[in-house]
Amino acid sequence: MKKIRKIISLFAAILMSVQLYQPVLAVSISDLQPPENSWLETARAALAELTQEREIMALVYLSDEYPVRTAPDYDSETAVTVLSGQQVDILDVSVSDDGEIWEYVRLEYGGQEFCGYVPRTNLACSDQRFLEWEEQYGLNPVRIAPFSTIGAPSYPDIDKFPASYRPALLELKKKHPNWTFAVLNTNLDWNTAVAEEMKGGRSLVHSSLPGWAKDGLYDNGSWYYATEEALKLYMDPRSHLTEDEIFQFELLIYNEQYHTKAAVEKILNSTFMNGSQNAPGTSKTYAQIFWEVGSAAGRKVSPFHLVARVIQEQGKGTSPLISGTCADYGGQYAGYYNYFNVGASGKTTQQVIENGLKYAKEHNWKDAYTSIAGGADVISANYIRQGQYTLYLQKFNVNPEGHYKPYEHQYMQNISAPCTEASKIKQLYTAANAFDSTFVFSIPVFQNMPSAACGVPAVSTEVALKLPDGYSDTTVWLDGIPVQGTIKDGKLVAKAADSKAKTAVVYRYDEAGVPTNMYVWSLKYNGTLYKATAEPELENLLTYHGFSIRITGKSGIRFKTGVSAQLREKLTSTGVNGYTLKEYGTLIMKESNRGKYPMIKGGEKVLSGMAYGTDENGKRQDVVYEIADGRYRYTSVLVGMPPEQYKEEYAFRGYAVLEKGGSQIVVYGPPKARSIYSLAQQLLKMGSYESSSDAYKFLEKLIRDADAVQSK
């Protein structure tokens, strides 16, 4: 069996060492044979010294999941099986009899610590000191190279990604062959992950983003809740596989080859931390501090990451959080600094600043050095070493095997922060002439992702409503006007005429066509698309209670609408979801005109009668016809019709004017049409009145008069 594996290993080495049209010398100098014991022991001793100085981070990859072995042998027992993207620390090295290099690693999985062996070819590592150690002792693995000479080149690391990832990754690999891409297998459903990140204030956008990205104010004006479309754009890894944004997936470890003090100085020259002036409270420049903090033994965090994070958090450097002179809050926080805004949370600027300074005081961050070092410790110990080892994972914690549960323990709420910081880090690497270094990028993959990357939503006036259970009608009423829609993915989708619609309503009918329920959504257009928000508190705001004939005084047809007594009380006092009641009443128009003119308040050919509210002369009205089943019923009566119009159908519908934040919306009940002639026939057929009664005779005469007019 071992001889067979050796042949396979050698064959794979030959395949992987073939470049497109030309060979590549990629086999280690050990030529796949184990070194002399003394040589190996010397290498192990050197590695031990290195691991005493730093944790050597690597990722398991090139397999959807991998069994970590209890010994450096494929036939040994499995210590634990992990997913692609599992974070490990390399502790030691071993070489099997057939010359395969195995790394002894430590990892956390399911809240427990495990140790075991993984073949070096299944580990992605960008730690420059470790790579130099491998090169020095001939323990470097076969370099990943394209192994297809027919058509486009193929790379083992890229081939592990879904097809929708590969084109962008191939473009990056062509330009930067030293880059390695490792699948982070989240095992999470995409739609579930999106729904979780939409909860509460987990995902915010800055006020500078376009309207389609904002879904309601979060604080006192700077931050908004993110729309689902914005979240999907920033959360979909495929949308960021570019040179400008790929570094949000970089392993955030320190590499002295390119994380130099000179490189840090160069990028800081364009920020508030530039120059040779000492940082507040210290005898060191900012560049010296970031370089020392990042390279310190036991921490080993990319100083470029630290710089980018401070720039992201502090902007131009004018925040009271880093002034050291904040005299507010009784002066108790003067002399304290919080460069990373650790603990600076709240819904107002005052809360954010006070909480951030309070955290700094509790941790004795009394100068720039202690603040930057302390913040770096938080990032290193609480995030990078706990499975949130990329910018992306610090915002979107979707690592299923990290220390913290998915969606929890996220460093920031700003969904665009990983992209912004990644762009800054790219500038740093470019300035350091290190853009083509041996980077490892851990890129999440979800289950059931859309077929293509989520992008900026196209301009659309489509309204999408999640329908109530059992609802199948495809008509939606936008501001009272019927629009025919279609059912797509369980939602009713209809196109509005423009971007001005404020409400959407659907009605449910029984088998006889009688309206039984109404469901209401408020609509908001953000410049690109509509956001529909269900308003369950306004469900059945207006209800249909049938027609009757007025048989005393002036004859006429009566239409009854109901309003919940309890709901009306709330709408006229504390309000319902911010809405208050201003007016309600009834609209009337000829049914023959309803197909030509919209039946809305103020519409052409539409009559309006107010039952509750204040008229043009300031006179209050509150007409109640009857109270039944907990609802106030009000009516509208069309009187004075000549016999020639008895057979004419008239449409009636209730309406209610609601106000929220100084803006008004009109919610409409279902329109229903009847003629006084057909209604009279129905009442007689039902036996509603005794045949000897005046009411019965009145209805008979009404029918005779209508027939007589028609016979002329």
N, C-alpha and C positions, 0 to 999 in steps of 0.2 A: 504493500500500500504506500509506504513512504517513497519507494522508487518511482511509483506512478506519479505521486504528487510532485516529486522533483522534476520529472520530465515535463509535467504540465506547467510547473512554475517556470522552468527554463523556456518553454514554448511561449508562455505569456510574456516573459521578459523580452523575447525576440520580437513578438508582435508589438508590444508597447514601445519598443525602441525604434520603430520605423516612422520617420517623418514622411510627409507627402513628397514623393519622388526622391527622397534622399535619406540615408541612414542617420541615426543619432546615437552617439556613444553615451548610453544611459545606465549601464550596469556598474555597480560599485566595484572598487578595486579588489574586493574580496572575491569577485567573480562567483558569487553565490555559494562560496565555500566558507565554513566557519574559520575564523582566525585562530591562530595559536592561542592556547589558554592564557598564556601570560599577556598576550596582546589584548585579549578580551577583558581580562581582569584589570589591566591598566585603563582600558576604556570605561569599564564600569566604575572604577574609582574616580575617574575624571567626571563622569556623569553624576556620581554621588555628591561631589563638591558643587556641581552646578545646581543640583536640586536643593542643596542646603541654602543656596543663595536666592533661589527663585522657584516658584511653582511653574512647571513647564506644561502649559495648557495645550491640549490637542482635542480634535473632534473625531469621533468614529464616523466613517463614511464609506462610500462605494458599496453599500448594502442597505436595503430598507430597514433591516434589523440585524444585530450581530450578537452571537453568543461569546461573551467574555469567558475565557478558559481558565481553569485552575492551574494549568501547566502549559508550557510553550509547545503544544502539540494539538493537532486537530482532533485526535482521538481522546483527549482528556475531557473531564467533566466540565459542565457549564456552571460558572459561578453565578452569572446573571445574564439575561438577554436584554439588550438595549436597542433603542431606535437610532436610526441615522441622525447625527447631530448631537449625540450624547457627549457632554463635556467630561474629559478625563484629565488627570495629571500624570505625566510620565515620571516613574520613579526609578526604573532600572531597565536593563536590556538583556536579552538572551538570544543565542543563535542555535537553531535546531540542527540535528545531524545532517539534514539536507540543505543547510545553508540559509534557511529562511530566518529573517530577523523578527523577533517578537519583542514588544515593549511590555514591561510590567507596569500596570497603571492602577490608580486609585480613582474611585468615582462614587458619587452619591446617587442612589436610585431608590425611589419609593420611600424616602426618608431614612434609608440605611446606607452605610458605607460598605463598599465592596472593593476588593483588590483582585486582579487577575491579569491574564495575558491577552494581547491583541496583536495580530500581525502588523508590522510597520506599514505595509501597503494599505491597510484599512484605517490609517490615522492621518488626518490632515493637521499639519503643524506649521506655524509661521514664526516660531520663536527663533530668532537669528542665532543666538548663542548655541542653541540645541542643534540647529542645522549645521553650524560650523563644527561642532563636536562630531556629528555624524560624518562629515566630510573628512575630518582629521583622522578618524579611526576606521575609515572604510565601511561604515555601517549605514550609509545613506541608501535608501531604497531606489528601485527603478523609477526614474522620473516619468511622470505622466506625459505621454506624447500621443498624437493622433495615430491610430492604428489601421486606418483605412486608406488605401492608395487609389480607390475607385470612387469618383465623385467627391463630395465634400468630406473634409476630415472629420473624424469622430473621436470624441474624448470620453474616457470612462467616467470622469466626474460629471460631465454635462449630461451624458446618457442616462444617468440616474434620475434626472429631473423629468417632470411631465413635458410633453411635446410643446406646450404653450410657453415654457420657459426657455427652450433651447435656442431659438434664433438670436435673441438678445445676448445670451451667454456666449454663443459662438462668436459673435461680433467682438465681444470683450476679450475672448481668448485669443483671437487673431491678433489683436493689438497688444495684448499683454500675456504672453504664453506662460509667464511665471505665476500667474494668478491661479488659485485653486478654489473651486466652488463645491461646497458641501451641502447636501440636502439636510435641512432640519425637518425631520418627519414629525409634524405636530400631532398627527392622529386626531385632529379636531375638525369638526364639520365647519365649513366656511360660513354658512348662514348663522350657525349657532355662535361662532366667534364674533361675527359682526353684531349680533343682537346683544351679546354680553358687553362688548365695548361701547355700545350705545347707552348702557344703563347709567343713570345718575349723571354725575359730572365727569365720568371717565374720559370723555373725548370732547375737547373744546377746540375752537378756532379763534384766531385773533380777528379783531374788527377790520383789519386791513384786507382780509380775504373777501372775494366776491359774494354777492347775496345768496347764490345757490348753495354756498357752503355753511350758511348760518341758519340756525333754527331756534331763535329766541335768546334773549340776553341772559347771561349767566351771572355777571357781576354788575359793577357800576358803570360799565360802558366799554371796556376793553376786550372782554371775552364773551363768546357766544357758544351755545351748545352746537356741536357739529351735526350737520345733516347726515343721513345715511349715505347719500351719494358722495359727500366729502370724505367720510370715514372709509368707504370702500376704496376710493382713489388712493388715499395715503396708506391704507393697510395692505393693499394687494402688492406683494413683493414684485410681481411682474411689471408693475408700473414704474419701478425705480432701478431697473437693470441698465443703468447708463453710467458713464464715467463720472458724472456730476453727483449721482446719488447712491452708487453702489457701496460707498463706505459706511452706510448705516448698517451693513451686514458684516463689517470687518471685526475680527477678534481684537478686542481692545487691550492688547498686551504691549509691554515695553520692548522695543528693539533698538539697541544702541547704535546699530549701523546707520539708521536714518533718523532716529529720534534724538537729534543732537541739540545742544544749546544754541548753536548758530542758526539752525533751522527754526527753532522757537523764536529767537530774536527777530528773524526776518519777517515772520508772519505778524508778530506783535507790533511791528512798526506802523501798521495801519489801524491800530486800535488805541483805546485809552490807556493801555498798559505798555506803551512804547517807550523807547528811550533808555538812557542809562540812569535815570533817577531812581532812587530806592523806593520800593513799594512801602505803603504806610506801615509804620511801626517796625520796620526791618532795616537791615544794612545790605539787602540784596535787591537786585532788579527783579521784575516780574519773570523775565526769561530764565534767570537763575533759579527762581523758586519753582516754576513749573518743571524744569528739567530735573532738579534735585528731587522734587516730590514724586514725579513719575518714575524715576530710575531707582528710588530707594529700595533696598533689600526688603523682601517681605511684602512689597506693594506691587511693583513692576506694572504700572498702568501707563498706557500711551499718553505722553504729555500733550500730544496733538489733540487727543480726545478731551483732556482737561481744559486746554485753551479754548477749544470750540464750545465746550459746555458753558464756560464762564461768559464767553462772548454772546452765546445764545441767551443766557439768563440775564446779563447785565447791559447788553446793548452798548450805549455810549458811556456807561460808567457813572451815571448821575443818580443812581438809586440811593436812598438813605441806608439801604442794607449794607453798603460798602463805603459809606462816607466816613464812618468812625466818629461823627460829630452830631449824631441825631439827638436833638434836645427834647423831642416829644416824649410822651409817655413818662413824664416826670423826670426825664433825664437819666433814667435807670439803665438805658442801653447805650449811652455814649461810650465810645471807645471799643465797640464790638463790631465784628465784620462777618458777613455771610456771603461769600462770593458765589456759591453754588445754589443759593436760595433754598438750602435744606430746611425743611419744616415750614417754609414760607407759604402757607395756604390760607384760604379765606375767600369770601365773596366781595370784600371791599378792599381798596388799596390799604387802608389803615390796618385791617386785620392781617393782610399779607405781610406788611412790614413789621408789625409788632410780633407776630408769631415767628418770623424769620430771625429777628434780633433776640427774641427770647431764647430761641434754640442756640444761637451763637453764644449768648451769655452762659447758658447752662453747660456749654462745652468749652468755655473759657477761650473763645477765639478772639484774642485781643489784638491781633495784627494780621497783615495779609498772609504771612507764612502759615500761622496756625490755622487760619480759616481755609486756605487752599489745601493744606495738608489734611486737615480734618475732613473737608468735603471729599477729597480723593480717597480717604479711608472709607468713608460711607459708600462711595461708588464701588471701590474695589471689594471690600469685605461683604457688603450687603447686596450687591448686584452682580458684578463680574464673576465673583467666585461662587455665586449661588444660581448659576444657570442663565443669568441675564447679561451675557457677555458681549452683546452688540448694542448699538444705539437703538436698533429696531426693537429688540427684546426689552430694553429698559422702558420703552413706551408701550409696546404691545407684548405683554408677557404671555406668549403662546407656547412656551417650552413646556411640554407635558411632564418632563422629568427634572425640572428645576427644583430648587428648594421650596419655592412658593407655588401655590396653586395657580393655574392659568387665570389671567385677567386680574389678579391681585398683585399688590406690591409693585405698582408701576410708578416710575420716577417722575413722570410728567403727565399732564393732561393734554397738552398741546399736540395735536396729531401731526402737525407739519414739522415739529422739532427734529425728528430723525433726518428728514430731507435737508433741512437748513444746516444742521451740524455736519452732515455728510459732505455737503458742498464746501464748507469751510475746511474740513479735513483734507479734501482733495486739493485745495489750494495749498495747504501746508506741505503735503507730499510733493506737489509740483515744485514748490519753492525749494524743497530739500533735495531735488533731483532723485527722488525715490519712488516715482510713480510706477515703476516696473518691478518693484521688489516682490518677494515671495509672499504675497498676501493670501490669507485664507478667508473666504467669505461664507458665512453660515446663513443660508437662505431658506426661510420657512416654506413648507408645502402643506396645503390644507386638503381635506377631502371635499369633494363635490364643489370645486371652484367653478366659476363661470368659464366658458370656453376660451375667452380672451381676456386680456388685462382690463381692469376697470379704469376708465379714463374720465376726463371732464365731461359731464353730461351734455348732450346736445340740447340746443334750444328747443323746447317743446311746450305746447299748451295742453298736453294730455293730463287728465285727472285719473288717478288710480285709487279705487276704494276697495278695502278689504270687506267683503260682504258678510252679513249675518248668516249664521248657519241655516241651510235650507232655502236660501234666497236664490232665485234663478232669473228674475226679470232683468232685462238688459237696458232698461231706460233709467237714466239718471237725470235729475232736475237740477241744473246749474243756475242759481239765482232765480229759480222758478220757471226756467225754460227747459223743455224736454230735449235731451240729447241722446241719440241712440249709441250705445257702447257695445263692447264685446268682452267676453270673459277670457282673461289671460292669467294663467298661473293662480287661479283662485281669486283674482281681483277683477272688478268691473272697471274697464278702462274706456274713457270717453274723451273726445277732443273738445275743449272749450273754444268758443269763437275768438277769444282774445285772452289777455292776461289780467282781466279785471274781475273775474268771478270771485265771490266771497263765500258762497255756500254751495254745498251739494246735498241733495236729499233723495232718498229712495223710499218707495212705498211698498208695503206688502198688502195683498188683497186675498180675500177668501174665495171659495169656489164660485160664489155668486157675483164676484167682482166688487164686493164692498171693501173699502179701505179699512185695514185693521191695525196697521203699524206704520210709523214713519221713523226713519233713521237720519241723523244729521251729522254732517262734517263741516268744519270751517276750513276755508281754503286760503292759502297764502302763496303768492307767486314771487320767486326770489330773483327773477331776471333770466332764469334758465328753465325752470320747471315749477310745477305746482307741488306744494306740500299739503296733503289732506290730513287733518287731525280729527279723529272721531270725537263727537260730543255726546257721549252716552247720557249725560244728565239732561240733555234736551230731547231725548227720544220721546216720541208721542207728545211733543209740546202741543200740537193741535190735532184733534180727533174729529172724525166725521160722525154725525148723529142723525143723518137722514133729512128727508123733505117732508113738509106738510102743507096743507092749503089753509089759508086764512079765510074763514067763513063768516066773520063778523066785521062790520065796518067795510072798508074798501077791500075787496077780494084781492088775493095775491098768493104767490108761491113762497113758502118759507123754507130757509136752509139753516140747519143747526150745526154749530161748531162747539167743541168742548176744549177746556183748558184745565189741567190738573190744579186743584185748589192748593195743594201743597207746593207744587212747582211755582205757581203764581206768587205765593207768599214769599218764597225765596228770591224770585226774580225782582220783586218790588221792595226787598229789604236788603239782605246781605249780598245778593247776587249769586249766580251759578257759574262757576268757572270764569268769573270776571264779567259775565253778562248781566245786564239789568233790563227790565221790561219797560219800554217806552209807550207802546201802543199795540192794540190788536183789533182786528175787524174782519170784514168780508169783502171780496171782490166779485163782481158780476159782469158777464158779457154774453152776447149771443154765441151759442155754440158754433154757429156757421162762421163766425169771425175768428174763432180760436185757432184755426189753422193758418190764418193770415197775420194775426197780430198776437204778440206775447201777452199772456194773461198775468201781468205783474202790476204791482202798485205804481200808479202814475202812467200806465201803459195806454196806448191809443185804443179807443172803443171800449174802455174798461171803466165801470163805475165802482166807487169805493165807499163803504160804510163803516165808520169807526164805532166800536163797542166799548173800548177802553182807551183812555188817553186824554190829551188836551188838544182842542181844536184850534183853528187859526185865530179865534177871538180870545183864546186863553181859558175857555170853558172846559171844565173837567167832565168826562163821561165815564161811567162804569155801569153798563147795562148788563144785568143778569136775567136770563129768561127762566132758567130753572137750575137747581143743583141736584145732581144724581151721580151715584157711584164715585163720589169724591171729586167731581169735576164741575166747574162752572160752565154752563152752556149759554151761549149767546146766539142770537139769530139775526138774519137779514131777510127782509121781506120785499119782494118785487111786486108793487101794486099798480093799479091803474091800467092794466093791460086791456086793450079792446079784444073782442072775440076773434078778430083776424089773427091775433098773436097767441091764442090759446094753445095751438099746436106747435108753436115755435119753442125749440129747446133753448134753455138758458143755462150757462155754466156758472157755478158758484165755487169759491174756495176761500178758506180762512187764511189769514196772514198775521204775522207778529213781527214787530220792529224791536230789535234788541240792540243794546249799546255796550261797547267794551272799549275802554281806553280812548274815549272820545270819538270812536268810529262806530257807525251803525251798519247792521246787516238786517235783511228781511228774510224771515223763514216762512215758507209757504206750505199750507196743507195740500192734500190731494184735490184736484179739481173734479167735480161731478156735475153732470148736466141732466136736467129733466124738463119736460113741458108740463104745464098745469093741466093740460088735457089728459095726458097719459097717467098723471098722478091721480086725477079724479077717477079714472077708470079703475086704477088699482085699488083705491080706497073702497069703491063700491063692491068690487070683486071680493075683497077681504072681509066684507061685512062689518066695516068699522062703525057704521051708523045704522040705527033702526030705519026701516023703509018709510015709516010715517014721520020721521024727524025732519025738522027744517034743514038740517045739515045735509041729509040725504037728498032732499028735493033740490037744494042749492047745487049739489054736484051734478045731479041729473040735468038741470037746466044749463049748467056750464058746458056739458058735453053736447047737448042739443044745439046750443048757440054756435059752438065751434063747427059742428057738422053742417049746420045751416049755412054758415059763411062759406064753407068749402064747396057746397052744392050749387052755389050761385054761379 
